């Protein structure tokens, strides 16, 4: 088990979105997030106290969590000095990057010498089956998006919180590093061998009570050239009964792909629904989750209202304005 509380390492993150792992922990497990450590040039800020390693240790932090999700999931050479110093200060390290802590010999050597633990959460721990596509009991919702990092995890978590407050039978199912660090369980889907990805989602969302909803964390986008494969595995393995389409309206282009424009909500709705109905012909889109964090409140509400009027389904920013509309839509199915 990863010891808490955490010191969140933001490194030299170039913007707030690059530190989405830290942001997710801070927003959903604030009791774990005591302080942050930022290197020179860091453009991200969780609003937590900036502490040195010694100060964070004195404040009770036990694990330094790499809170940055960079393209390719690599451990930057510039971070190494800090990570080594953290081990020497008495911290364990936790990371969800593709580049594993345990594979970095200098880090592994210091961890052995100091008796500290290296936690790599983006490592599959189960021999997942190949998907069989059989219909499972229970119900499932999948968040799909126009792009990466538009709020798919937040949407599912917000819906779970609202459903549980109503006494509904629901579980958030984590499929990425941040969700796993928040909940302590899940499948690091983009680290699963391709042939087994859909089967891993079937494993994550097994037979359940007829009234139980699995709220599946989405990944990537069908329209993102780099990460569309993991999205399709979620759609087919999840066999969703319902889709929520997620969008961040201020993007100039697909994240990391400046030559690719964002698809429209209509394009994502139609493509995701067509793929979902391969595995579950009864799947429907129930609403839209709009990430309005970059908009003033009046503009945010106006944008959400325009989407709702234009597309004829409930729309909201589930983190900012609540997920009630989306949960109402699920309850009506």
C-alpha positions as CSV (number, residue, x, y, z in Angstrom):
1,X,0.0,0.0,0.0
2,X,1.1,3.5,-0.7
3,X,1.6,5.4,2.5
4,X,-0.2,8.7,2.9
5,X,-0.2,11.7,3.1
6,X,1.5,12.9,0.0
7,X,4.0,15.5,-1.1
8,X,2.9,16.3,-4.7
9,X,5.8,16.6,-7.1
10,X,5.0,19.1,-9.9
11,X,8.5,19.2,-11.3
12,X,8.8,21.6,-14.2
13,X,5.3,21.1,-15.5
14,X,4.8,23.6,-18.4
15,X,1.1,24.2,-17.6
16,X,-1.7,23.3,-15.1
17,X,-3.0,20.5,-17.3
18,X,0.4,18.8,-17.3
19,X,0.0,18.3,-13.6
20,X,-3.4,16.6,-13.9
21,X,-2.3,13.7,-11.6
22,X,-1.6,16.1,-8.8
23,X,-4.8,18.1,-9.5
24,X,-6.9,15.0,-9.3
25,X,-5.5,13.9,-6.0
26,X,-5.8,17.4,-4.6
27,X,-9.5,17.7,-5.7
28,X,-10.7,14.2,-4.8
29,X,-8.4,13.2,-1.9
30,X,-7.6,16.6,-0.3
31,X,-6.7,14.9,3.0
32,X,-3.8,13.1,1.2
33,X,-2.4,16.3,-0.3
34,X,-0.4,18.2,2.3
35,X,2.1,20.1,0.1
36,X,3.7,20.6,-3.3
37,X,7.2,20.6,-4.6
38,X,7.9,22.7,-7.7
39,X,11.1,23.1,-9.6
40,X,12.3,26.3,-11.3
41,X,10.1,27.1,-14.3
42,X,7.1,25.1,-13.1
43,X,3.9,26.7,-14.4
44,X,1.5,24.5,-12.4
45,X,0.2,25.4,-8.9
46,X,-2.2,23.3,-6.8
47,X,-2.7,26.1,-4.3
48,X,-0.9,24.0,-1.7
49,X,2.0,25.1,0.5
50,X,5.3,24.9,-1.3
51,X,7.7,23.0,0.9
52,X,11.2,21.8,0.8
53,X,11.8,18.0,1.3
54,X,12.7,18.6,5.0
55,X,9.7,20.8,5.6
56,X,7.3,18.3,4.0
57,X,8.9,15.4,6.0
58,X,8.4,17.4,9.2
59,X,4.7,18.1,8.2
60,X,4.1,14.3,8.1
61,X,4.3,13.6,4.3
62,X,5.3,10.0,3.7
63,X,5.3,9.6,-0.1
64,X,6.3,11.9,-2.9
65,X,3.9,11.3,-5.7
66,X,5.0,12.3,-9.3
67,X,2.0,14.5,-10.1
68,X,2.9,15.2,-13.7
69,X,1.6,13.4,-16.8
70,X,3.8,14.3,-19.7
71,X,3.6,13.1,-23.3
72,X,5.0,9.5,-23.3
73,X,5.1,9.2,-19.6
74,X,8.8,9.6,-19.1
75,X,10.9,10.5,-16.0
76,X,12.7,13.7,-17.0
77,X,16.5,13.6,-16.3
78,X,16.0,17.0,-14.7
79,X,13.7,15.4,-12.0
80,X,16.3,12.8,-11.0
81,X,18.2,14.9,-8.5
82,X,15.0,15.7,-6.6
83,X,13.7,12.1,-6.6
84,X,17.0,10.8,-5.3
85,X,17.0,13.5,-2.6
86,X,13.5,12.6,-1.6
87,X,14.5,8.9,-1.1
88,X,17.4,10.0,1.0
89,X,15.1,12.3,3.0
90,X,13.0,9.2,3.9
91,X,10.2,9.5,1.4
92,X,8.7,6.6,-0.7
93,X,8.1,7.4,-4.3
94,X,4.9,6.8,-6.3
95,X,4.5,7.3,-10.0
96,X,2.0,6.5,-12.7
97,X,4.3,7.2,-15.6
98,X,5.1,4.6,-18.4
99,X,8.8,5.1,-17.5
100,X,8.9,3.0,-14.3
101,X,10.7,4.1,-11.2
102,X,12.0,0.5,-10.7
103,X,13.6,0.5,-14.1
104,X,15.8,3.6,-13.2
105,X,18.8,1.9,-11.7
106,X,20.0,5.0,-9.9
107,X,16.6,5.4,-8.2
108,X,16.4,1.7,-7.5
109,X,19.9,1.7,-5.9
110,X,19.1,4.6,-3.6
111,X,15.8,3.0,-2.7
112,X,17.5,-0.3,-1.7
113,X,20.2,1.6,0.3
114,X,17.6,3.7,2.2
115,X,15.0,1.0,2.6
116,X,12.4,3.1,0.8
117,X,9.6,1.8,-1.5
118,X,9.1,2.6,-5.2
119,X,5.4,2.3,-6.3
120,X,4.7,2.1,-10.0
121,X,0.9,2.2,-10.4
122,X,0.9,1.9,-14.2
123,X,1.8,-1.7,-14.1
124,X,-0.8,-4.4,-14.8
125,X,-1.1,-6.8,-11.8
126,X,-3.5,-9.3,-13.4
127,X,-3.2,-11.6,-16.4
128,X,-6.2,-10.2,-18.2
129,X,-8.3,-12.3,-20.5
130,X,-9.0,-11.6,-24.2
131,X,-12.5,-10.0,-24.4
132,X,-15.4,-12.4,-25.2
133,X,-18.1,-9.7,-25.7
134,X,-20.7,-11.6,-23.7
135,X,-23.5,-9.5,-22.2
136,X,-22.9,-8.9,-18.4
137,X,-25.5,-8.2,-15.8
138,X,-25.6,-4.7,-14.3
139,X,-25.4,-1.4,-16.1
140,X,-22.4,0.7,-17.3
141,X,-21.7,4.3,-18.3
142,X,-18.6,5.4,-20.1
143,X,-17.3,8.9,-20.4
144,X,-15.9,9.7,-23.9
145,X,-14.3,12.9,-25.1
146,X,-13.4,15.2,-27.9
147,X,-9.8,15.1,-26.7
148,X,-7.4,13.9,-24.0
149,X,-7.7,15.6,-20.5
150,X,-11.1,17.2,-21.0
151,X,-12.7,15.9,-17.8
152,X,-13.7,12.3,-18.4
153,X,-12.4,11.1,-15.0
154,X,-14.0,14.0,-13.2
155,X,-17.3,13.4,-14.9
156,X,-17.4,9.8,-13.7
157,X,-16.3,10.7,-10.2
158,X,-18.9,13.5,-10.0
159,X,-21.6,11.2,-11.1
160,X,-20.6,8.5,-8.6
161,X,-20.7,11.1,-5.8
162,X,-24.2,12.3,-6.9
163,X,-25.5,8.7,-7.3
164,X,-24.3,7.6,-3.9
165,X,-25.8,10.7,-2.3
166,X,-29.1,9.5,-3.7
167,X,-28.6,6.0,-2.4
168,X,-28.1,4.6,-5.9
169,X,-25.8,1.6,-6.5
170,X,-22.8,2.9,-8.3
171,X,-19.0,2.4,-8.5
172,X,-16.3,4.5,-10.2
173,X,-14.0,2.3,-12.2
174,X,-10.5,3.7,-12.7
175,X,-8.6,3.1,-15.9
176,X,-5.7,5.4,-15.5
177,X,-2.9,6.4,-13.2
178,X,-4.7,9.3,-11.5
179,X,-7.9,7.4,-10.9
180,X,-5.9,4.5,-9.4
181,X,-4.0,6.9,-7.1
182,X,-7.3,8.4,-6.0
183,X,-9.3,5.2,-5.4
184,X,-6.5,2.7,-4.8
185,X,-7.8,0.3,-7.4
186,X,-8.4,-0.1,-11.2
187,X,-6.7,-1.1,-14.4
188,X,-3.8,0.9,-15.9
189,X,-5.4,0.4,-19.3
190,X,-2.8,2.0,-21.5
191,X,-0.1,-0.2,-20.1
192,X,-2.0,-3.4,-21.0
193,X,-0.9,-5.3,-24.1
194,X,-3.2,-4.3,-26.9
195,X,-4.9,-7.7,-27.5
196,X,-6.0,-7.8,-23.8
197,X,-7.2,-4.2,-23.3
198,X,-10.9,-4.9,-24.0
199,X,-10.7,-8.0,-21.8
200,X,-9.2,-5.9,-19.0
201,X,-12.2,-3.6,-19.2
202,X,-14.5,-6.7,-19.0
203,X,-12.6,-7.8,-16.0
204,X,-12.9,-4.4,-14.4
205,X,-16.7,-4.3,-14.9
206,X,-17.9,-7.8,-14.3
207,X,-21.5,-9.1,-13.7
208,X,-23.2,-7.1,-10.9
209,X,-26.6,-6.4,-9.4
210,X,-29.2,-5.4,-12.0
211,X,-29.5,-1.9,-10.6
212,X,-25.7,-1.4,-10.2
213,X,-24.0,1.2,-12.4
214,X,-20.3,1.0,-13.2
215,X,-19.1,4.5,-14.1
216,X,-16.1,3.9,-16.3
217,X,-13.3,6.5,-16.5
218,X,-12.7,7.3,-20.2
219,X,-9.2,7.7,-21.8
220,X,-8.0,9.4,-24.9
221,X,-10.4,10.1,-27.7
222,X,-11.5,8.3,-30.8
223,X,-10.3,11.3,-32.7
224,X,-6.9,11.6,-31.1
225,X,-4.4,10.0,-33.4
226,X,-2.0,9.1,-30.6
227,X,-4.5,7.5,-28.1
228,X,-7.6,6.3,-30.0
229,X,-6.8,2.6,-29.4
230,X,-7.3,2.8,-25.7
231,X,-10.6,4.6,-26.3
232,X,-12.0,1.9,-28.6
233,X,-10.9,-0.8,-26.1
234,X,-13.0,1.0,-23.4
235,X,-16.0,1.2,-25.7
236,X,-16.0,-2.4,-26.7
237,X,-14.8,-3.9,-23.4
238,X,-17.1,-1.7,-21.4
239,X,-20.2,-2.5,-23.4
240,X,-21.7,0.7,-22.1
241,X,-25.5,1.2,-21.8
242,X,-24.9,5.0,-21.7
243,X,-22.3,7.4,-23.0
244,X,-21.5,10.9,-21.7
245,X,-19.6,13.1,-24.1
246,X,-17.0,15.3,-22.5
247,X,-15.6,18.5,-24.0
248,X,-13.3,21.5,-23.1
249,X,-14.4,24.4,-25.3
250,X,-11.2,26.5,-25.2
251,X,-8.9,24.1,-27.0
252,X,-7.3,25.5,-30.1
253,X,-6.3,22.0,-31.3
254,X,-6.0,18.4,-30.1
255,X,-3.6,18.2,-27.1
256,X,-0.1,17.5,-28.4
257,X,-1.2,17.6,-32.0
258,X,-1.3,21.2,-33.2
259,X,-2.1,20.2,-36.8
260,X,-5.3,18.5,-35.7
261,X,-8.5,20.5,-34.9
262,X,-10.9,19.2,-32.3
263,X,-13.9,17.3,-33.5
264,X,-17.3,18.6,-32.8
265,X,-19.6,17.2,-30.1
266,X,-21.8,15.8,-32.8
267,X,-18.9,14.0,-34.5
268,X,-17.8,12.4,-31.2
269,X,-21.4,11.5,-30.3
270,X,-22.0,9.8,-33.6
271,X,-18.7,7.9,-33.9
272,X,-18.7,6.7,-30.2
273,X,-22.3,5.6,-30.5
274,X,-21.7,3.7,-33.7
275,X,-18.7,1.9,-32.0
276,X,-20.6,1.3,-28.8
277,X,-23.5,-0.3,-30.6
278,X,-21.2,-3.0,-32.0
279,X,-21.0,-4.5,-28.5
280,X,-24.3,-3.2,-27.1
281,X,-27.0,-2.3,-29.6
282,X,-29.0,-0.6,-26.9
283,X,-26.4,2.0,-26.0
284,X,-27.5,5.7,-25.9
285,X,-25.9,9.0,-25.4
286,X,-27.5,10.6,-22.2
287,X,-25.7,13.9,-22.0
288,X,-22.7,16.2,-22.3
289,X,-20.1,17.2,-19.7
290,X,-18.5,20.5,-20.4
291,X,-15.2,21.5,-18.7
292,X,-15.7,25.2,-18.2
293,X,-12.8,25.9,-15.8
294,X,-11.3,28.5,-18.3
295,X,-14.6,30.4,-18.6
296,X,-16.1,33.0,-16.2
297,X,-19.3,31.7,-14.6
298,X,-21.8,33.6,-16.8
299,X,-20.0,32.5,-20.0
300,X,-19.8,29.0,-18.7
301,X,-23.5,28.8,-18.0
302,X,-24.3,30.3,-21.4
303,X,-22.1,27.8,-23.2
304,X,-23.7,24.8,-21.3
305,X,-27.2,26.1,-22.1
306,X,-26.3,26.5,-25.8
307,X,-25.1,22.9,-26.0
308,X,-28.2,21.6,-24.2
309,X,-30.5,23.5,-26.6
310,X,-28.6,22.6,-29.7
311,X,-28.2,18.9,-29.0
312,X,-31.4,18.2,-27.1
313,X,-29.8,16.4,-24.2
314,X,-28.8,17.4,-20.6
315,X,-25.5,19.4,-20.4
316,X,-23.6,20.6,-17.4
317,X,-20.1,21.1,-15.9
318,X,-20.4,18.3,-13.4
319,X,-17.5,19.5,-11.2
320,X,-18.6,23.2,-11.2
321,X,-22.3,22.9,-11.4
322,X,-23.0,19.4,-10.2
323,X,-23.8,16.1,-12.0
324,X,-27.6,16.0,-11.1
325,X,-28.7,16.4,-14.8
326,X,-26.5,13.5,-15.9
327,X,-27.6,11.3,-13.1
328,X,-31.2,12.1,-13.8
329,X,-30.7,10.9,-17.4
330,X,-29.2,7.6,-16.2
331,X,-32.0,7.1,-13.7
332,X,-34.5,7.5,-16.5
333,X,-33.1,4.7,-18.6
